[in-house]
Amino acid sequence: MARRRFAVRLFLLFLLAGLFFSSAALAGKKKPPAKPININTANSEELQQVPGIGPATAQKILQMRKSYGPFKSLDDLLAIRGLGQKRLDKMRKYLTVGKASPPKAAEPTTQPSPPGSHLSDNP
């Protein structure tokens, strides 16, 4: 009986270890984006396509962009806590710094013409 319990525990231990290592391997194998992501225009989902950027880092990037304005260079990301030179160097080929999208201007509203205003006053 004790031998069988030991075998079951051993089996469960190997099963859990296998699940842990396979999920860790899958988590580290993110398919990189086809073209570099512009950190001045990207949303959270786009940023998370970059290997090394998860939800927390994406939020930090967006918050920094909101607080301080558009990034001037990728090295500006080094100001983010937890993002160091090594990690940035690995992500660099998947990122770019482009112009920030201009704020959407309100469309000019056209005042409707008063009735009969399109007619000329001159006969």
Backbone as ProteinMPNN parsed JSONL, in Angstrom:
{"seq_chain_A": "MARRRFAVRLFLLFLLAGLFFSSAALAGKKKPPAKPININTANSEELQQVPGIGPATAQKILQMRKSYGPFKSLDDLLAIRGLGQKRLDKMRKYLTVGKASPPKAAEPTTQPSPPGSHLSDNP", "coords_chain_A": {"N_chain_A": [[0.809, -1.185, 0.0], [1.895, 1.285, 0.836], [3.883, 1.509, -1.016], [2.468, 1.864, -3.355], [1.221, 4.345, -2.89], [3.495, 5.944, -2.824], [4.335, 5.682, -5.481], [2.209, 6.9, -6.816], [2.393, 9.517, -5.821], [4.916, 10.188, -6.814], [4.416, 10.06, -9.544], [2.535, 12.164, -9.786], [4.169, 14.297, -9.04], [6.045, 14.353, -11.175], [4.258, 14.902, -13.234], [3.262, 17.458, -12.541], [5.681, 18.887, -12.618], [6.28, 18.645, -15.338], [4.125, 20.038, -16.488], [4.612, 22.585, -15.459], [7.143, 23.282, -16.605], [6.538, 23.111, -19.333], [4.577, 25.081, -19.658], [6.037, 27.318, -18.943], [7.904, 27.348, -20.989], [6.25, 27.802, -23.186], [5.254, 30.32, -22.553], [7.496, 31.913, -22.838], [7.903, 31.854, -25.534], [6.95, 33.872, -27.537], [5.429, 34.965, -30.487], [7.102, 37.204, -32.446], [6.307, 40.599, -33.553], [5.447, 41.342, -37.022], [6.34, 43.7, -38.135], [8.205, 46.515, -36.848], [6.985, 47.948, -33.795], [5.503, 51.033, -33.139], [6.25, 52.933, -30.45], [5.082, 55.305, -29.757], [2.523, 55.354, -30.721], [1.283, 52.935, -30.322], [-1.105, 50.659, -28.85], [-1.979, 48.899, -25.799], [-2.29, 46.128, -26.425], [-0.87, 45.913, -28.835], [1.725, 46.575, -27.986], [2.223, 44.398, -26.331], [2.78, 42.387, -28.094], [5.425, 42.358, -28.498], [8.304, 40.543, -27.678], [9.179, 40.276, -24.308], [7.634, 42.301, -23.359], [5.016, 42.505, -21.282], [1.645, 42.621, -19.923], [1.89, 44.391, -17.669], [4.24, 45.914, -18.175], [3.529, 47.068, -20.606], [1.431, 48.727, -19.756], [2.906, 50.482, -18.141], [4.466, 51.75, -20.076], [2.499, 53.043, -21.602], [1.458, 54.738, -19.625], [3.671, 56.337, -19.049], [3.999, 57.603, -21.51], [1.621, 59.026, -21.608], [1.932, 60.75, -19.428], [4.369, 62.145, -19.878], [4.521, 62.785, -22.542], [5.29, 62.208, -26.075], [7.745, 59.676, -26.874], [11.204, 60.286, -27.409], [13.324, 58.706, -28.078], [14.2, 55.194, -28.146], [15.681, 54.662, -25.918], [14.539, 56.168, -23.945], [12.807, 54.5, -22.685], [14.207, 53.295, -20.674], [13.762, 54.64, -18.367], [11.657, 53.466, -17.201], [10.694, 51.636, -14.47], [12.121, 48.525, -13.755], [12.766, 47.901, -16.323], [15.574, 47.279, -17.906], [18.852, 47.837, -19.431], [19.743, 45.442, -20.742], [17.366, 44.035, -21.229], [16.009, 45.905, -22.809], [17.715, 45.98, -25.011], [17.21, 43.466, -26.135], [14.612, 43.814, -26.991], [14.745, 45.879, -28.766], [14.886, 45.544, -31.622], [12.287, 45.113, -32.307], [10.888, 47.386, -31.883], [10.057, 50.813, -32.548], [10.462, 54.384, -32.817], [8.274, 56.633, -33.718], [6.531, 59.435, -35.136], [4.16, 60.836, -32.955], [0.661, 60.241, -32.981], [-1.296, 62.865, -34.148], [-3.395, 64.846, -32.011], [-6.842, 64.212, -32.286], [-8.551, 66.512, -34.108], [-11.414, 68.482, -33.58], [-14.03, 68.163, -35.841], [-14.776, 70.743, -38.12], [-17.732, 72.441, -37.589], [-20.421, 72.95, -39.671], [-22.513, 75.608, -40.082], [-25.932, 75.465, -40.559], [-27.429, 76.946, -43.384], [-29.53, 79.779, -43.294], [-32.974, 79.609, -44.259], [-33.541, 80.438, -47.622], [-31.2, 81.896, -47.868], [-29.422, 81.175, -49.78], [-30.23, 82.28, -52.026], [-29.743, 84.956, -54.23], [-29.468, 88.393, -53.32], [-29.483, 90.304, -55.172], [-31.319, 91.116, -58.021]], "CA_chain_A": [[0.0, 0.0, 0.0], [2.786, 2.433, 0.915], [4.61, 1.565, -2.283], [1.545, 2.399, -4.358], [1.105, 5.779, -2.59], [4.743, 6.569, -3.251], [4.317, 5.711, -6.943], [1.221, 7.912, -7.219], [2.987, 10.836, -5.524], [6.005, 10.4, -7.756], [3.775, 10.339, -10.826], [1.983, 13.522, -9.71], [5.291, 15.233, -9.021], [6.541, 14.473, -12.552], [3.212, 15.537, -14.021], [3.285, 18.882, -12.219], [6.93, 19.452, -13.135], [6.129, 18.733, -16.784], [3.212, 21.142, -16.788], [5.283, 23.837, -15.136], [8.17, 23.595, -17.59], [5.952, 23.321, -20.657], [3.914, 26.386, -19.677], [7.093, 28.325, -18.917], [8.487, 27.389, -22.332], [5.287, 28.438, -24.078], [5.154, 31.731, -22.207], [8.675, 32.592, -23.345], [7.951, 31.747, -26.992], [5.971, 34.765, -28.125], [5.741, 35.262, -31.882], [7.354, 38.648, -32.536], [5.52, 41.29, -34.574], [5.998, 41.31, -38.378], [7.078, 44.953, -38.337], [8.423, 47.172, -35.553], [5.853, 48.63, -33.163], [5.79, 52.417, -32.778], [5.887, 53.102, -29.04], [4.329, 56.548, -29.59], [1.148, 55.213, -31.196], [0.771, 51.587, -30.032], [-1.935, 50.433, -27.677], [-1.447, 47.854, -24.924], [-2.238, 44.849, -27.132], [0.236, 45.965, -29.804], [2.986, 46.529, -27.243], [2.409, 43.062, -25.773], [3.268, 41.49, -29.14], [6.89, 42.401, -28.437], [8.882, 39.687, -26.64], [9.734, 41.051, -23.203], [6.632, 43.255, -22.873], [3.77, 41.895, -20.834], [0.623, 43.618, -19.606], [2.354, 45.408, -16.718], [5.185, 46.805, -18.85], [2.761, 47.827, -21.599], [0.744, 49.789, -19.024], [3.906, 51.473, -17.715], [4.843, 52.513, -21.277], [1.375, 53.926, -21.917], [1.362, 55.758, -18.589], [4.786, 57.269, -19.23], [3.691, 58.386, -22.715], [0.536, 59.943, -21.25], [2.426, 61.734, -18.467], [5.507, 62.95, -20.335], [4.457, 63.068, -23.972], [5.88, 61.182, -26.944], [9.133, 59.277, -26.663], [12.142, 60.823, -28.391], [14.16, 57.578, -28.494], [13.906, 53.958, -27.409], [16.387, 54.717, -24.644], [13.647, 56.772, -22.949], [12.142, 53.399, -21.966], [15.04, 52.914, -19.528], [13.239, 55.32, -17.183], [10.602, 52.624, -16.644], [11.197, 50.748, -13.415], [12.096, 47.112, -14.126], [13.207, 47.72, -17.695], [16.987, 47.63, -17.941], [19.543, 47.89, -20.724], [19.745, 44.12, -21.392], [16.011, 43.742, -21.712], [15.729, 46.833, -23.91], [18.504, 45.55, -26.177], [16.519, 42.323, -26.738], [13.358, 44.282, -27.578], [15.018, 47.01, -29.655], [14.611, 45.285, -33.043], [10.835, 45.024, -32.5], [10.308, 48.674, -31.526], [10.489, 52.012, -33.254], [9.925, 55.631, -32.297], [7.788, 57.459, -34.808], [5.767, 60.594, -34.685], [2.924, 60.522, -32.24], [-0.509, 60.634, -33.754], [-1.778, 64.17, -33.687], [-4.696, 64.748, -31.363], [-7.919, 64.35, -33.261], [-9.182, 67.824, -34.037], [-12.854, 68.426, -33.774], [-14.37, 68.548, -37.198], [-15.467, 72.027, -38.123], [-19.164, 72.29, -37.785], [-20.939, 73.925, -40.623], [-23.795, 76.135, -39.664], [-26.898, 75.392, -41.653], [-27.808, 78.261, -43.933], [-30.947, 80.121, -43.051], [-33.768, 79.408, -45.475], [-33.546, 81.524, -48.585], [-29.934, 82.626, -47.913], [-28.671, 80.807, -50.951], [-30.73, 83.104, -53.135], [-29.057, 86.233, -54.335], [-30.281, 89.57, -53.013], [-29.519, 91.123, -56.381], [-32.112, 90.503, -59.076]], "C_chain_A": [[0.867, 1.269, 0.0], [3.544, 2.614, -0.394], [3.736, 2.197, -3.368], [1.36, 3.913, -4.147], [2.339, 6.541, -3.056], [4.774, 6.712, -4.771], [3.353, 6.773, -7.454], [1.777, 9.312, -6.979], [4.11, 11.175, -6.494], [5.45, 10.762, -9.14], [3.227, 11.769, -10.849], [3.08, 14.581, -9.709], [5.848, 15.449, -10.426], [5.527, 15.175, -13.45], [3.203, 17.049, -13.793], [4.543, 19.561, -12.749], [6.845, 19.618, -14.651], [5.222, 19.876, -17.2], [3.875, 22.492, -16.545], [6.285, 24.218, -16.226], [7.593, 23.811, -18.975], [5.25, 24.666, -20.728], [4.951, 27.51, -19.642], [7.73, 28.454, -20.293], [7.551, 28.069, -23.303], [5.182, 29.934, -23.811], [6.345, 32.511, -22.766], [8.765, 32.596, -24.86], [6.837, 32.564, -27.619], [6.382, 35.028, -29.558], [5.928, 36.77, -32.013], [6.521, 39.29, -33.644], [6.23, 41.282, -35.928], [6.794, 42.572, -38.683], [7.225, 45.639, -36.988], [7.185, 47.948, -35.087], [6.301, 50.03, -32.755], [5.319, 52.658, -31.346], [5.115, 54.4, -28.79], [2.873, 56.429, -30.023], [0.507, 53.894, -30.79], [-0.133, 51.569, -28.81], [-1.342, 49.26, -26.888], [-1.29, 46.52, -25.65], [-1.085, 44.806, -28.13], [1.582, 45.869, -29.093], [3.274, 45.126, -26.722], [2.809, 42.031, -26.828], [4.79, 41.373, -29.095], [7.382, 41.469, -27.341], [9.539, 40.542, -25.554], [8.761, 42.086, -22.662], [5.356, 42.488, -22.55], [2.772, 42.988, -20.499], [1.106, 44.736, -18.674], [3.297, 46.406, -17.381], [4.474, 47.652, -19.889], [2.046, 48.992, -20.915], [1.71, 50.878, -18.577], [4.321, 52.35, -18.886], [3.735, 53.51, -21.613], [1.248, 55.052, -20.898], [2.462, 56.8, -18.733], [4.517, 58.175, -20.431], [2.607, 59.413, -22.408], [1.055, 61.075, -20.365], [3.465, 62.686, -19.047], [5.488, 63.281, -21.815], [5.184, 61.998, -24.766], [7.354, 60.911, -26.614], [10.003, 59.873, -27.768], [13.053, 59.716, -28.926], [13.771, 56.353, -27.668], [14.577, 53.958, -26.04], [15.561, 55.395, -23.554], [12.94, 55.698, -22.123], [12.937, 52.958, -20.733], [14.574, 53.596, -18.243], [12.138, 54.499, -16.515], [11.218, 51.642, -15.66], [11.041, 49.289, -13.855], [12.54, 46.853, -15.549], [14.655, 48.213, -17.784], [17.572, 47.547, -19.342], [19.505, 46.548, -21.453], [18.391, 43.802, -22.0], [15.65, 44.641, -22.891], [16.481, 46.411, -25.168], [17.846, 44.366, -26.888], [15.253, 42.755, -27.467], [13.572, 45.29, -28.709], [14.625, 46.756, -31.113], [13.112, 45.199, -33.346], [10.128, 46.349, -32.243], [10.839, 49.784, -32.408], [9.864, 53.227, -32.581], [9.55, 56.48, -33.499], [7.061, 58.654, -34.235], [4.514, 60.117, -33.98], [1.756, 60.943, -33.104], [-1.0, 61.969, -33.235], [-3.126, 64.001, -33.0], [-5.791, 64.976, -32.401], [-8.598, 65.698, -33.053], [-10.675, 67.65, -34.256], [-13.15, 68.892, -35.189], [-15.102, 69.866, -37.158], [-16.954, 71.79, -38.377], [-19.629, 73.357, -38.747], [-22.319, 74.332, -40.149], [-24.773, 75.983, -40.821], [-27.287, 76.795, -42.093], [-29.259, 78.539, -43.624], [-31.732, 79.947, -44.362], [-33.748, 80.644, -46.351], [-32.231, 82.254, -48.685], [-29.116, 82.271, -49.15], [-29.132, 81.583, -52.18], [-30.022, 84.438, -53.099], [-30.008, 87.356, -54.004], [-30.423, 90.434, -54.253], [-30.339, 90.411, -57.448], [-31.417, 90.429, -60.396]], "O_chain_A": [[0.598, 2.209, -0.748], [3.81, 3.737, -0.821], [4.219, 2.97, -4.195], [1.344, 4.674, -5.114], [2.24, 7.636, -3.61], [5.193, 7.746, -5.29], [3.654, 7.469, -8.424], [1.65, 10.19, -7.832], [4.234, 12.316, -6.94], [5.96, 11.659, -9.811], [3.431, 12.499, -11.819], [2.926, 15.641, -10.314], [6.095, 16.585, -10.83], [5.903, 15.954, -14.326], [3.143, 17.824, -14.747], [4.482, 20.676, -13.267], [7.296, 20.63, -15.187], [5.516, 20.597, -18.153], [3.714, 23.425, -17.331], [6.274, 25.349, -16.713], [8.119, 24.629, -19.73], [5.318, 25.336, -21.759], [4.744, 28.554, -20.261], [8.061, 29.561, -20.718], [7.996, 28.834, -24.159], [5.039, 30.725, -24.743], [6.19, 33.676, -23.133], [9.624, 33.277, -25.42], [5.887, 32.008, -28.171], [7.555, 35.287, -29.828], [5.008, 37.534, -31.721], [6.079, 38.605, -34.567], [7.458, 41.223, -35.988], [7.796, 42.527, -39.397], [6.445, 45.37, -36.074], [6.449, 48.521, -35.89], [7.336, 50.2, -32.112], [4.123, 52.594, -31.064], [4.548, 54.574, -27.711], [2.068, 57.311, -29.724], [-0.71, 53.749, -30.906], [0.04, 52.344, -27.87], [-0.318, 48.701, -27.279], [-0.266, 45.854, -25.504], [-0.404, 43.789, -28.258], [2.478, 45.16, -29.551], [4.43, 44.705, -26.672], [3.148, 40.901, -26.476], [5.365, 40.407, -29.595], [6.94, 41.576, -26.197], [10.351, 41.419, -25.847], [9.021, 42.692, -21.622], [4.713, 41.908, -23.425], [3.028, 44.163, -20.765], [0.762, 45.901, -18.877], [3.168, 47.613, -17.174], [4.783, 48.835, -20.039], [2.051, 50.112, -21.425], [1.379, 52.063, -18.626], [4.511, 53.555, -18.722], [4.006, 54.682, -21.876], [0.964, 56.192, -21.264], [2.224, 57.995, -18.563], [4.777, 59.377, -20.375], [2.667, 60.543, -22.893], [0.66, 62.228, -20.536], [3.455, 63.882, -18.753], [6.368, 63.998, -22.293], [5.64, 61.001, -24.207], [8.087, 61.784, -26.15], [9.585, 59.951, -28.923], [13.499, 59.769, -30.071], [13.108, 56.461, -26.637], [14.087, 53.321, -25.107], [15.844, 55.223, -22.368], [12.524, 55.954, -20.993], [12.384, 52.313, -19.843], [14.95, 53.176, -17.149], [11.731, 54.8, -15.393], [12.151, 50.911, -15.993], [9.962, 48.873, -14.276], [12.679, 45.697, -15.949], [14.917, 49.415, -17.74], [16.877, 47.229, -20.307], [19.261, 46.513, -22.659], [18.293, 43.356, -23.143], [15.051, 44.181, -23.862], [15.937, 46.48, -26.27], [17.915, 44.269, -28.113], [14.861, 42.13, -28.453], [12.67, 45.522, -29.515], [14.091, 47.648, -31.771], [12.714, 45.212, -34.511], [8.907, 46.434, -32.37], [11.943, 49.695, -32.946], [8.866, 53.114, -31.869], [10.42, 56.983, -34.21], [6.99, 58.851, -33.022], [3.897, 59.124, -34.365], [1.856, 61.899, -33.873], [-1.106, 62.176, -32.026], [-3.907, 63.121, -33.36], [-5.668, 65.831, -33.278], [-9.141, 65.988, -31.987], [-11.124, 66.789, -35.013], [-12.595, 69.881, -35.667], [-15.941, 70.098, -36.288], [-17.348, 71.036, -39.267], [-19.261, 74.526, -38.632], [-23.172, 73.494, -39.856], [-24.451, 76.345, -41.953], [-27.45, 77.703, -41.278], [-30.108, 77.649, -43.684], [-31.18, 80.127, -45.447], [-33.919, 81.763, -45.868], [-32.115, 83.163, -49.507], [-28.203, 83.011, -49.518], [-28.498, 81.54, -53.234], [-29.742, 84.974, -52.026], [-31.19, 87.31, -54.343], [-31.373, 91.208, -54.373], [-30.091, 89.244, -57.75], [-31.987, 89.931, -61.367]]}, "name": "protein", "num_of_chains": 1, "seq": "MARRRFAVRLFLLFLLAGLFFSSAALAGKKKPPAKPININTANSEELQQVPGIGPATAQKILQMRKSYGPFKSLDDLLAIRGLGQKRLDKMRKYLTVGKASPPKAAEPTTQPSPPGSHLSDNP"}
